[in-house]
Amino acid sequence: MAIDLSSCTFLDSSGVRILAKAARETTERGAQLDLVASDPAIVRVLEITNVDTMAPVRASLDDVP
């Protein structure tokens, strides 16, 4: 399962909270959530908030296994 954030140019705490919850719930169901983000600012937000440790961040949909 992947969430495509490639068109996203802004990510606030509400979005981070939703992504973290989705990653947690996906993991609890025995699956993996991948996030697709190419904007360096979005990737940085995911790193700062540690969401990238809950769901791998991929540069493009082609990188999602």
PDB file of N, H, CA, C and O in Angstrom:
ATOM      1  N   MET A   1       0.849  -1.165   0.000  1.00  0.00           N
ATOM      2  CA  MET A   1       0.000   0.000   0.000  1.00  0.00           C
ATOM      3  C   MET A   1       0.897   1.231   0.000  1.00  0.00           C
ATOM      4  O   MET A   1       1.910   1.268   0.698  1.00  0.00           O
ATOM      5  N   ALA A   2       0.522   2.234  -0.783  1.00  0.00           N
ATOM      6  H   ALA A   2      -0.301   2.204  -1.349  1.00  0.00           H
ATOM      7  CA  ALA A   2       1.325   3.454  -0.865  1.00  0.00           C
ATOM      8  C   ALA A   2       0.422   4.682  -0.844  1.00  0.00           C
ATOM      9  O   ALA A   2      -0.696   4.669  -1.359  1.00  0.00           O
ATOM     10  N   ILE A   3       0.937   5.728  -0.238  1.00  0.00           N
ATOM     11  H   ILE A   3       1.845   5.739   0.180  1.00  0.00           H
ATOM     12  CA  ILE A   3       0.286   7.035  -0.285  1.00  0.00           C
ATOM     13  C   ILE A   3       1.201   7.934  -1.096  1.00  0.00           C
ATOM     14  O   ILE A   3       2.368   8.121  -0.751  1.00  0.00           O
ATOM     15  N   ASP A   4       0.670   8.485  -2.168  1.00  0.00           N
ATOM     16  H   ASP A   4      -0.278   8.333  -2.447  1.00  0.00           H
ATOM     17  CA  ASP A   4       1.447   9.311  -3.086  1.00  0.00           C
ATOM     18  C   ASP A   4       1.365  10.776  -2.665  1.00  0.00           C
ATOM     19  O   ASP A   4       0.322  11.416  -2.797  1.00  0.00           O
ATOM     20  N   LEU A   5       2.471  11.289  -2.162  1.00  0.00           N
ATOM     21  H   LEU A   5       3.319  10.769  -2.054  1.00  0.00           H
ATOM     22  CA  LEU A   5       2.556  12.687  -1.752  1.00  0.00           C
ATOM     23  C   LEU A   5       3.364  13.509  -2.754  1.00  0.00           C
ATOM     24  O   LEU A   5       3.790  14.622  -2.447  1.00  0.00           O
ATOM     25  N   SER A   6       3.573  12.963  -3.945  1.00  0.00           N
ATOM     26  H   SER A   6       3.227  12.059  -4.194  1.00  0.00           H
ATOM     27  CA  SER A   6       4.444  13.627  -4.913  1.00  0.00           C
ATOM     28  C   SER A   6       3.919  14.994  -5.364  1.00  0.00           C
ATOM     29  O   SER A   6       4.703  15.834  -5.806  1.00  0.00           O
ATOM     30  N   SER A   7       2.634  15.226  -5.263  1.00  0.00           N
ATOM     31  H   SER A   7       1.997  14.544  -4.904  1.00  0.00           H
ATOM     32  CA  SER A   7       2.074  16.537  -5.618  1.00  0.00           C
ATOM     33  C   SER A   7       1.940  17.456  -4.413  1.00  0.00           C
ATOM     34  O   SER A   7       1.521  18.606  -4.545  1.00  0.00           O
ATOM     35  N   CYS A   8       2.289  16.956  -3.258  1.00  0.00           N
ATOM     36  H   CYS A   8       2.628  16.021  -3.151  1.00  0.00           H
ATOM     37  CA  CYS A   8       2.151  17.712  -2.013  1.00  0.00           C
ATOM     38  C   CYS A   8       3.292  18.726  -1.881  1.00  0.00           C
ATOM     39  O   CYS A   8       4.461  18.383  -2.059  1.00  0.00           O
ATOM     40  N   THR A   9       2.940  19.972  -1.567  1.00  0.00           N
ATOM     41  H   THR A   9       1.990  20.250  -1.422  1.00  0.00           H
ATOM     42  CA  THR A   9       3.955  21.011  -1.383  1.00  0.00           C
ATOM     43  C   THR A   9       3.987  21.535   0.049  1.00  0.00           C
ATOM     44  O   THR A   9       4.847  22.345   0.396  1.00  0.00           O
ATOM     45  N   PHE A  10       3.054  21.077   0.879  1.00  0.00           N
ATOM     46  H   PHE A  10       2.355  20.420   0.598  1.00  0.00           H
ATOM     47  CA  PHE A  10       2.978  21.531   2.270  1.00  0.00           C
ATOM     48  C   PHE A  10       2.415  20.412   3.110  1.00  0.00           C
ATOM     49  O   PHE A  10       1.448  19.758   2.718  1.00  0.00           O
ATOM     50  N   LEU A  11       3.016  20.184   4.271  1.00  0.00           N
ATOM     51  H   LEU A  11       3.801  20.715   4.590  1.00  0.00           H
ATOM     52  CA  LEU A  11       2.552  19.139   5.175  1.00  0.00           C
ATOM     53  C   LEU A  11       2.607  19.677   6.597  1.00  0.00           C
ATOM     54  O   LEU A  11       3.686  19.951   7.123  1.00  0.00           O
ATOM     55  N   ASP A  12       1.438  19.828   7.216  1.00  0.00           N
ATOM     56  H   ASP A  12       0.562  19.606   6.788  1.00  0.00           H
ATOM     57  CA  ASP A  12       1.400  20.343   8.576  1.00  0.00           C
ATOM     58  C   ASP A  12       1.200  19.209   9.571  1.00  0.00           C
ATOM     59  O   ASP A  12       1.192  18.037   9.196  1.00  0.00           O
ATOM     60  N   SER A  13       1.040  19.565  10.836  1.00  0.00           N
ATOM     61  H   SER A  13       1.046  20.518  11.141  1.00  0.00           H
ATOM     62  CA  SER A  13       0.937  18.559  11.900  1.00  0.00           C
ATOM     63  C   SER A  13      -0.288  17.665  11.726  1.00  0.00           C
ATOM     64  O   SER A  13      -0.254  16.497  12.112  1.00  0.00           O
ATOM     65  N   SER A  14      -1.357  18.189  11.159  1.00  0.00           N
ATOM     66  H   SER A  14      -1.384  19.138  10.845  1.00  0.00           H
ATOM     67  CA  SER A  14      -2.547  17.362  10.932  1.00  0.00           C
ATOM     68  C   SER A  14      -2.250  16.262   9.928  1.00  0.00           C
ATOM     69  O   SER A  14      -2.641  15.112  10.130  1.00  0.00           O
ATOM     70  N   GLY A  15      -1.564  16.607   8.852  1.00  0.00           N
ATOM     71  H   GLY A  15      -1.247  17.541   8.688  1.00  0.00           H
ATOM     72  CA  GLY A  15      -1.196  15.617   7.854  1.00  0.00           C
ATOM     73  C   GLY A  15      -0.219  14.593   8.402  1.00  0.00           C
ATOM     74  O   GLY A  15      -0.332  13.400   8.120  1.00  0.00           O
ATOM     75  N   VAL A  16       0.743  15.064   9.188  1.00  0.00           N
ATOM     76  H   VAL A  16       0.835  16.033   9.418  1.00  0.00           H
ATOM     77  CA  VAL A  16       1.716  14.160   9.810  1.00  0.00           C
ATOM     78  C   VAL A  16       1.001  13.173  10.717  1.00  0.00           C
ATOM     79  O   VAL A  16       1.307  11.980  10.709  1.00  0.00           O
ATOM     80  N   ARG A  17       0.057  13.663  11.490  1.00  0.00           N
ATOM     81  H   ARG A  17      -0.192  14.632  11.496  1.00  0.00           H
ATOM     82  CA  ARG A  17      -0.691  12.812  12.420  1.00  0.00           C
ATOM     83  C   ARG A  17      -1.478  11.731  11.661  1.00  0.00           C
ATOM     84  O   ARG A  17      -1.511  10.576  12.086  1.00  0.00           O
ATOM     85  N   ILE A  18      -2.099  12.100  10.559  1.00  0.00           N
ATOM     86  H   ILE A  18      -2.072  13.038  10.214  1.00  0.00           H
ATOM     87  CA  ILE A  18      -2.858  11.141   9.748  1.00  0.00           C
ATOM     88  C   ILE A  18      -1.931  10.086   9.146  1.00  0.00           C
ATOM     89  O   ILE A  18      -2.254   8.898   9.150  1.00  0.00           O
ATOM     90  N   LEU A  19      -0.784  10.518   8.629  1.00  0.00           N
ATOM     91  H   LEU A  19      -0.522  11.484   8.626  1.00  0.00           H
ATOM     92  CA  LEU A  19       0.163   9.571   8.043  1.00  0.00           C
ATOM     93  C   LEU A  19       0.725   8.616   9.090  1.00  0.00           C
ATOM     94  O   LEU A  19       0.883   7.424   8.825  1.00  0.00           O
ATOM     95  N   ALA A  20       1.025   9.132  10.273  1.00  0.00           N
ATOM     96  H   ALA A  20       0.897  10.100  10.489  1.00  0.00           H
ATOM     97  CA  ALA A  20       1.534   8.280  11.352  1.00  0.00           C
ATOM     98  C   ALA A  20       0.482   7.260  11.769  1.00  0.00           C
ATOM     99  O   ALA A  20       0.798   6.091  11.993  1.00  0.00           O
ATOM    100  N   LYS A  21      -0.759   7.699  11.872  1.00  0.00           N
ATOM    101  H   LYS A  21      -1.016   8.648  11.691  1.00  0.00           H
ATOM    102  CA  LYS A  21      -1.839   6.781  12.245  1.00  0.00           C
ATOM    103  C   LYS A  21      -2.037   5.721  11.169  1.00  0.00           C
ATOM    104  O   LYS A  21      -2.221   4.545  11.485  1.00  0.00           O
ATOM    105  N   ALA A  22      -2.001   6.119   9.913  1.00  0.00           N
ATOM    106  H   ALA A  22      -1.851   7.074   9.656  1.00  0.00           H
ATOM    107  CA  ALA A  22      -2.152   5.161   8.813  1.00  0.00           C
ATOM    108  C   ALA A  22      -1.013   4.145   8.816  1.00  0.00           C
ATOM    109  O   ALA A  22      -1.244   2.958   8.589  1.00  0.00           O
ATOM    110  N   ALA A  23       0.206   4.596   9.069  1.00  0.00           N
ATOM    111  H   ALA A  23       0.394   5.560   9.253  1.00  0.00           H
ATOM    112  CA  ALA A  23       1.355   3.687   9.115  1.00  0.00           C
ATOM    113  C   ALA A  23       1.211   2.705  10.268  1.00  0.00           C
ATOM    114  O   ALA A  23       1.463   1.511  10.110  1.00  0.00           O
ATOM    115  N   ARG A  24       0.809   3.205  11.413  1.00  0.00           N
ATOM    116  H   ARG A  24       0.604   4.175  11.541  1.00  0.00           H
ATOM    117  CA  ARG A  24       0.632   2.356  12.601  1.00  0.00           C
ATOM    118  C   ARG A  24      -0.452   1.305  12.363  1.00  0.00           C
ATOM    119  O   ARG A  24      -0.251   0.126  12.656  1.00  0.00           O
ATOM    120  N   GLU A  25      -1.585   1.726  11.840  1.00  0.00           N
ATOM    121  H   GLU A  25      -1.748   2.683  11.603  1.00  0.00           H
ATOM    122  CA  GLU A  25      -2.701   0.800  11.605  1.00  0.00           C
ATOM    123  C   GLU A  25      -2.361  -0.221  10.522  1.00  0.00           C
ATOM    124  O   GLU A  25      -2.758  -1.382  10.619  1.00  0.00           O
ATOM    125  N   THR A  26      -1.636   0.199   9.501  1.00  0.00           N
ATOM    126  H   THR A  26      -1.314   1.142   9.422  1.00  0.00           H
ATOM    127  CA  THR A  26      -1.236  -0.726   8.439  1.00  0.00           C
ATOM    128  C   THR A  26      -0.294  -1.785   8.993  1.00  0.00           C
ATOM    129  O   THR A  26      -0.424  -2.967   8.674  1.00  0.00           O
ATOM    130  N   THR A  27       0.650  -1.363   9.818  1.00  0.00           N
ATOM    131  H   THR A  27       0.756  -0.403  10.077  1.00  0.00           H
ATOM    132  CA  THR A  27       1.592  -2.301  10.435  1.00  0.00           C
ATOM    133  C   THR A  27       0.864  -3.276  11.351  1.00  0.00           C
ATOM    134  O   THR A  27       1.190  -4.463  11.373  1.00  0.00           O
ATOM    135  N   GLU A  28      -0.108  -2.792  12.101  1.00  0.00           N
ATOM    136  H   GLU A  28      -0.372  -1.828  12.083  1.00  0.00           H
ATOM    137  CA  GLU A  28      -0.885  -3.665  12.991  1.00  0.00           C
ATOM    138  C   GLU A  28      -1.633  -4.739  12.208  1.00  0.00           C
ATOM    139  O   GLU A  28      -1.916  -5.813  12.737  1.00  0.00           O
ATOM    140  N   ARG A  29      -1.950  -4.451  10.955  1.00  0.00           N
ATOM    141  H   ARG A  29      -1.720  -3.578  10.525  1.00  0.00           H
ATOM    142  CA  ARG A  29      -2.660  -5.415  10.109  1.00  0.00           C
ATOM    143  C   ARG A  29      -1.697  -6.329   9.357  1.00  0.00           C
ATOM    144  O   ARG A  29      -2.117  -7.150   8.542  1.00  0.00           O
ATOM    145  N   GLY A  30      -0.416  -6.182   9.632  1.00  0.00           N
ATOM    146  H   GLY A  30      -0.074  -5.515  10.294  1.00  0.00           H
ATOM    147  CA  GLY A  30       0.580  -7.051   9.017  1.00  0.00           C
ATOM    148  C   GLY A  30       1.010  -6.635   7.622  1.00  0.00           C
ATOM    149  O   GLY A  30       1.586  -7.437   6.887  1.00  0.00           O
ATOM    150  N   ALA A  31       0.743  -5.411   7.254  1.00  0.00           N
ATOM    151  H   ALA A  31       0.275  -4.760   7.851  1.00  0.00           H
ATOM    152  CA  ALA A  31       1.135  -4.907   5.940  1.00  0.00           C
ATOM    153  C   ALA A  31       2.118  -3.751   6.120  1.00  0.00           C
ATOM    154  O   ALA A  31       2.439  -3.367   7.244  1.00  0.00           O
ATOM    155  N   GLN A  32       2.584  -3.209   5.017  1.00  0.00           N
ATOM    156  H   GLN A  32       2.323  -3.520   4.103  1.00  0.00           H
ATOM    157  CA  GLN A  32       3.506  -2.080   5.073  1.00  0.00           C
ATOM    158  C   GLN A  32       2.948  -0.919   4.269  1.00  0.00           C
ATOM    159  O   GLN A  32       2.417  -1.103   3.174  1.00  0.00           O
ATOM    160  N   LEU A  33       3.071   0.259   4.816  1.00  0.00           N
ATOM    161  H   LEU A  33       3.502   0.409   5.706  1.00  0.00           H
ATOM    162  CA  LEU A  33       2.677   1.479   4.128  1.00  0.00           C
ATOM    163  C   LEU A  33       3.939   2.147   3.600  1.00  0.00           C
ATOM    164  O   LEU A  33       4.895   2.348   4.350  1.00  0.00           O
ATOM    165  N   ASP A  34       3.950   2.489   2.325  1.00  0.00           N
ATOM    166  H   ASP A  34       3.174   2.326   1.716  1.00  0.00           H
ATOM    167  CA  ASP A  34       5.040   3.250   1.729  1.00  0.00           C
ATOM    168  C   ASP A  34       4.533   4.648   1.422  1.00  0.00           C
ATOM    169  O   ASP A  34       3.397   4.825   0.983  1.00  0.00           O
ATOM    170  N   LEU A  35       5.382   5.640   1.655  1.00  0.00           N
ATOM    171  H   LEU A  35       6.305   5.497   2.011  1.00  0.00           H
ATOM    172  CA  LEU A  35       5.052   7.015   1.323  1.00  0.00           C
ATOM    173  C   LEU A  35       5.897   7.432   0.131  1.00  0.00           C
ATOM    174  O   LEU A  35       7.099   7.168   0.096  1.00  0.00           O
ATOM    175  N   VAL A  36       5.284   8.072  -0.831  1.00  0.00           N
ATOM    176  H   VAL A  36       4.308   8.287  -0.803  1.00  0.00           H
ATOM    177  CA  VAL A  36       5.998   8.547  -2.011  1.00  0.00           C
ATOM    178  C   VAL A  36       6.080  10.063  -1.921  1.00  0.00           C
ATOM    179  O   VAL A  36       5.065  10.758  -1.957  1.00  0.00           O
ATOM    180  N   ALA A  37       7.307  10.565  -1.803  1.00  0.00           N
ATOM    181  H   ALA A  37       8.132  10.000  -1.774  1.00  0.00           H
ATOM    182  CA  ALA A  37       7.518  12.007  -1.683  1.00  0.00           C
ATOM    183  C   ALA A  37       8.834  12.367  -2.351  1.00  0.00           C
ATOM    184  O   ALA A  37       9.869  11.762  -2.071  1.00  0.00           O
ATOM    185  N   SER A  38       8.788  13.353  -3.232  1.00  0.00           N
ATOM    186  H   SER A  38       7.947  13.844  -3.459  1.00  0.00           H
ATOM    187  CA  SER A  38      10.006  13.785  -3.910  1.00  0.00           C
ATOM    188  C   SER A  38      10.424  15.199  -3.504  1.00  0.00           C
ATOM    189  O   SER A  38      11.573  15.589  -3.709  1.00  0.00           O
ATOM    190  N   ASP A  39       9.504  15.959  -2.937  1.00  0.00           N
ATOM    191  H   ASP A  39       8.570  15.642  -2.771  1.00  0.00           H
ATOM    192  CA  ASP A  39       9.804  17.326  -2.504  1.00  0.00           C
ATOM    193  C   ASP A  39      10.691  17.262  -1.261  1.00  0.00           C
ATOM    194  O   ASP A  39      10.289  16.678  -0.255  1.00  0.00           O
ATOM    195  N   PRO A  40      11.883  17.848  -1.309  1.00  0.00           N
ATOM    196  CA  PRO A  40      12.802  17.786  -0.162  1.00  0.00           C
ATOM    197  C   PRO A  40      12.199  18.330   1.137  1.00  0.00           C
ATOM    198  O   PRO A  40      12.523  17.837   2.217  1.00  0.00           O
ATOM    199  N   ALA A  41      11.339  19.328   1.045  1.00  0.00           N
ATOM    200  H   ALA A  41      11.077  19.728   0.167  1.00  0.00           H
ATOM    201  CA  ALA A  41      10.719  19.883   2.255  1.00  0.00           C
ATOM    202  C   ALA A  41       9.760  18.879   2.885  1.00  0.00           C
ATOM    203  O   ALA A  41       9.699  18.769   4.110  1.00  0.00           O
ATOM    204  N   ILE A  42       9.019  18.156   2.075  1.00  0.00           N
ATOM    205  H   ILE A  42       9.068  18.246   1.080  1.00  0.00           H
ATOM    206  CA  ILE A  42       8.092  17.143   2.593  1.00  0.00           C
ATOM    207  C   ILE A  42       8.879  15.989   3.190  1.00  0.00           C
ATOM    208  O   ILE A  42       8.547  15.496   4.268  1.00  0.00           O
ATOM    209  N   VAL A  43       9.922  15.557   2.492  1.00  0.00           N
ATOM    210  H   VAL A  43      10.192  15.957   1.616  1.00  0.00           H
ATOM    211  CA  VAL A  43      10.769  14.477   3.012  1.00  0.00           C
ATOM    212  C   VAL A  43      11.368  14.891   4.348  1.00  0.00           C
ATOM    213  O   VAL A  43      11.430  14.083   5.274  1.00  0.00           O
ATOM    214  N   ARG A  44      11.802  16.122   4.457  1.00  0.00           N
ATOM    215  H   ARG A  44      11.751  16.778   3.704  1.00  0.00           H
ATOM    216  CA  ARG A  44      12.402  16.620   5.712  1.00  0.00           C
ATOM    217  C   ARG A  44      11.383  16.601   6.850  1.00  0.00           C
ATOM    218  O   ARG A  44      11.727  16.213   7.967  1.00  0.00           O
ATOM    219  N   VAL A  45      10.153  17.004   6.599  1.00  0.00           N
ATOM    220  H   VAL A  45       9.873  17.318   5.692  1.00  0.00           H
ATOM    221  CA  VAL A  45       9.101  16.961   7.623  1.00  0.00           C
ATOM    222  C   VAL A  45       8.892  15.527   8.087  1.00  0.00           C
ATOM    223  O   VAL A  45       8.752  15.274   9.284  1.00  0.00           O
ATOM    224  N   LEU A  46       8.869  14.593   7.153  1.00  0.00           N
ATOM    225  H   LEU A  46       8.983  14.798   6.181  1.00  0.00           H
ATOM    226  CA  LEU A  46       8.692  13.183   7.514  1.00  0.00           C
ATOM    227  C   LEU A  46       9.867  12.671   8.341  1.00  0.00           C
ATOM    228  O   LEU A  46       9.683  11.841   9.231  1.00  0.00           O
ATOM    229  N   GLU A  47      11.067  13.157   8.054  1.00  0.00           N
ATOM    230  H   GLU A  47      11.216  13.831   7.331  1.00  0.00           H
ATOM    231  CA  GLU A  47      12.243  12.773   8.834  1.00  0.00           C
ATOM    232  C   GLU A  47      12.220  13.382  10.227  1.00  0.00           C
ATOM    233  O   GLU A  47      12.461  12.685  11.212  1.00  0.00           O
ATOM    234  N   ILE A  48      11.934  14.664  10.317  1.00  0.00           N
ATOM    235  H   ILE A  48      11.738  15.230   9.516  1.00  0.00           H
ATOM    236  CA  ILE A  48      11.927  15.367  11.608  1.00  0.00           C
ATOM    237  C   ILE A  48      10.903  14.756  12.558  1.00  0.00           C
ATOM    238  O   ILE A  48      11.143  14.663  13.762  1.00  0.00           O
ATOM    239  N   THR A  49       9.774  14.344  12.021  1.00  0.00           N
ATOM    240  H   THR A  49       9.579  14.419  11.043  1.00  0.00           H
ATOM    241  CA  THR A  49       8.696  13.794  12.852  1.00  0.00           C
ATOM    242  C   THR A  49       8.804  12.280  13.033  1.00  0.00           C
ATOM    243  O   THR A  49       7.963  11.662  13.684  1.00  0.00           O
ATOM    244  N   ASN A  50       9.848  11.693  12.449  1.00  0.00           N
ATOM    245  H   ASN A  50      10.532  12.195  11.920  1.00  0.00           H
ATOM    246  CA  ASN A  50      10.103  10.245  12.530  1.00  0.00           C
ATOM    247  C   ASN A  50       9.046   9.394  11.839  1.00  0.00           C
ATOM    248  O   ASN A  50       8.987   8.186  12.072  1.00  0.00           O
ATOM    249  N   VAL A  51       8.224   9.981  11.013  1.00  0.00           N
ATOM    250  H   VAL A  51       8.272  10.962  10.824  1.00  0.00           H
ATOM    251  CA  VAL A  51       7.253   9.197  10.250  1.00  0.00           C
ATOM    252  C   VAL A  51       7.998   8.284   9.274  1.00  0.00           C
ATOM    253  O   VAL A  51       7.517   7.202   8.939  1.00  0.00           O
ATOM    254  N   ASP A  52       9.171   8.725   8.821  1.00  0.00           N
ATOM    255  H   ASP A  52       9.562   9.604   9.093  1.00  0.00           H
ATOM    256  CA  ASP A  52       9.955   7.910   7.893  1.00  0.00           C
ATOM    257  C   ASP A  52      10.446   6.608   8.519  1.00  0.00           C
ATOM    258  O   ASP A  52      10.833   5.686   7.802  1.00  0.00           O
ATOM    259  N   THR A  53      10.436   6.523   9.851  1.00  0.00           N
ATOM    260  H   THR A  53      10.122   7.272  10.434  1.00  0.00           H
ATOM    261  CA  THR A  53      10.810   5.273  10.519  1.00  0.00           C
ATOM    262  C   THR A  53       9.614   4.330  10.627  1.00  0.00           C
ATOM    263  O   THR A  53       9.779   3.136  10.877  1.00  0.00           O
ATOM    264  N   MET A  54       8.431   4.862  10.442  1.00  0.00           N
ATOM    265  H   MET A  54       8.298   5.832  10.239  1.00  0.00           H
ATOM    266  CA  MET A  54       7.209   4.064  10.515  1.00  0.00           C
ATOM    267  C   MET A  54       6.787   3.565   9.138  1.00  0.00           C
ATOM    268  O   MET A  54       6.188   2.497   9.008  1.00  0.00           O
ATOM    269  N   ALA A  55       7.104   4.348   8.118  1.00  0.00           N
ATOM    270  H   ALA A  55       7.590   5.216   8.224  1.00  0.00           H
ATOM    271  CA  ALA A  55       6.734   4.022   6.743  1.00  0.00           C
ATOM    272  C   ALA A  55       7.869   4.484   5.835  1.00  0.00           C
ATOM    273  O   ALA A  55       8.232   5.660   5.856  1.00  0.00           O
ATOM    274  N   PRO A  56       8.431   3.582   5.043  1.00  0.00           N
ATOM    275  CA  PRO A  56       9.519   3.983   4.144  1.00  0.00           C
ATOM    276  C   PRO A  56       9.076   5.080   3.182  1.00  0.00           C
ATOM    277  O   PRO A  56       7.954   5.073   2.676  1.00  0.00           O
ATOM    278  N   VAL A  57       9.981   6.017   2.945  1.00  0.00           N
ATOM    279  H   VAL A  57      10.892   6.023   3.357  1.00  0.00           H
ATOM    280  CA  VAL A  57       9.710   7.102   2.006  1.00  0.00           C
ATOM    281  C   VAL A  57      10.423   6.779   0.698  1.00  0.00           C
ATOM    282  O   VAL A  57      11.638   6.581   0.673  1.00  0.00           O
ATOM    283  N   ARG A  58       9.665   6.730  -0.375  1.00  0.00           N
ATOM    284  H   ARG A  58       8.678   6.890  -0.355  1.00  0.00           H
ATOM    285  CA  ARG A  58      10.187   6.400  -1.704  1.00  0.00           C
ATOM    286  C   ARG A  58      10.150   7.665  -2.568  1.00  0.00           C
ATOM    287  O   ARG A  58       9.298   8.533  -2.379  1.00  0.00           O
ATOM    288  N   ALA A  59      11.077   7.752  -3.508  1.00  0.00           N
ATOM    289  H   ALA A  59      11.769   7.047  -3.662  1.00  0.00           H
ATOM    290  CA  ALA A  59      11.161   8.916  -4.387  1.00  0.00           C
ATOM    291  C   ALA A  59      10.081   8.920  -5.469  1.00  0.00           C
ATOM    292  O   ALA A  59       9.672   9.982  -5.940  1.00  0.00           O
ATOM    293  N   SER A  60       9.619   7.722  -5.862  1.00  0.00           N
ATOM    294  H   SER A  60       9.951   6.860  -5.479  1.00  0.00           H
ATOM    295  CA  SER A  60       8.578   7.643  -6.885  1.00  0.00           C
ATOM    296  C   SER A  60       7.774   6.366  -6.701  1.00  0.00           C
ATOM    297  O   SER A  60       8.189   5.458  -5.981  1.00  0.00           O
ATOM    298  N   LEU A  61       6.630   6.302  -7.354  1.00  0.00           N
ATOM    299  H   LEU A  61       6.293   7.039  -7.940  1.00  0.00           H
ATOM    300  CA  LEU A  61       5.804   5.104  -7.282  1.00  0.00           C
ATOM    301  C   LEU A  61       6.518   3.892  -7.863  1.00  0.00           C
ATOM    302  O   LEU A  61       6.244   2.758  -7.470  1.00  0.00           O
ATOM    303  N   ASP A  62       7.430   4.127  -8.797  1.00  0.00           N
ATOM    304  H   ASP A  62       7.653   5.048  -9.117  1.00  0.00           H
ATOM    305  CA  ASP A  62       8.203   3.037  -9.385  1.00  0.00           C
ATOM    306  C   ASP A  62       9.103   2.347  -8.361  1.00  0.00           C
ATOM    307  O   ASP A  62       9.499   1.197  -8.553  1.00  0.00           O
ATOM    308  N   ASP A  63       9.424   3.051  -7.271  1.00  0.00           N
ATOM    309  H   ASP A  63       9.102   3.985  -7.115  1.00  0.00           H
ATOM    310  CA  ASP A  63      10.295   2.497  -6.233  1.00  0.00           C
ATOM    311  C   ASP A  63       9.550   1.676  -5.184  1.00  0.00           C
ATOM    312  O   ASP A  63      10.169   1.045  -4.326  1.00  0.00           O
ATOM    313  N   VAL A  64       8.229   1.686  -5.255  1.00  0.00           N
ATOM    314  H   VAL A  64       7.726   2.198  -5.952  1.00  0.00           H
ATOM    315  CA  VAL A  64       7.425   0.926  -4.285  1.00  0.00           C
ATOM    316  C   VAL A  64       7.437  -0.541  -4.679  1.00  0.00           C
ATOM    317  O   VAL A  64       7.096  -0.887  -5.810  1.00  0.00           O
ATOM    318  N   PRO A  65       7.834  -1.416  -3.736  1.00  0.00           N
ATOM    319  CA  PRO A  65       7.869  -2.847  -4.079  1.00  0.00           C
ATOM    320  C   PRO A  65       6.486  -3.437  -4.293  1.00  0.00           C
ATOM    321  O   PRO A  65       6.361  -4.626  -4.586  1.00  0.00           O
TER     322      PRO A  65
END
